[in-house]
Amino acid sequence: PVRPLPFSSSWDVPWTPWSERTVDVFCIFGMTQWMRRRAKETTEAVCARFPGCRVLSALGHALPYPEYLKTLARSKIVIDQQSYGTDTVRFWEAISSGALCISDFSLETPAPQLVPGEHFLRYDNDLSPSGDQQDFSLLAAHLERALADDREAELLARRGYDAVRNTHTCLARARYVVQETQAATGK
């Protein structure tokens, strides 16, 4: 049996207290798929309704990689847009940094599962061949709720962070491959 194997967390970042995070919403994408523009526009429209919301948004790689990672660790909410697929490194970087990840992530993870609504927030993904019919209303609703209820956003972020650090590291993925291979081959 063939099963998808998602990326994992290779990043070991200590939890940053929520009160010390200086970015409310991080929404910077590489421009590899045009629907990311719509995700960015949706994010900016929601953030504009929250006075004082500290949002970083851009298309293109606006930050050098080390600065990007530091900024993720200072962010409360990270928007992830899968592009033409079901998994991105951004999802794993965001959740590993302790941010609440709002994503269209649609890949089953090895057990224990990362559960939308418990470890991250999920909006609809358009997996059609053209990839141009994505609906961003659920992204907007999730972001609005997270910005309105900072405590709940922090609790979701912490559950995701803890779950990834406990069971979705590179070492855990390697163990999973060995266990699945042994189970399939009987060795």
Sequence and secondary structure as in RCSB ss.txt:
>XXXX:A:sequence
PVRPLPFSSSWDVPWTPWSERTVDVFCIFGMTQWMRRRAKETTEAVCARFPGCRVLSALGHALPYPEYLKTLARS
KIVIDQQSYGTDTVRFWEAISSGALCISDFSLETPAPQLVPGEHFLRYDNDLSPSGDQQDFSLLAAHLERALADD
REAELLARRGYDAVRNTHTCLARARYVVQETQAATGK
>XXXX:A:secstr
        B        GGG  EEEEEEE SSSTHHHHHHHHHHHHHHTSTT  EEEEES  S HHHHHHHHHTE
EEEEE   SSS  HHHHHHHHTT EEEE      SSS   BTTTBEE     SSS      HHHHHHHHHHHH H
HHHHHHHHHHHHHHHHH BHHHHHHHHHHHHHHHHT 
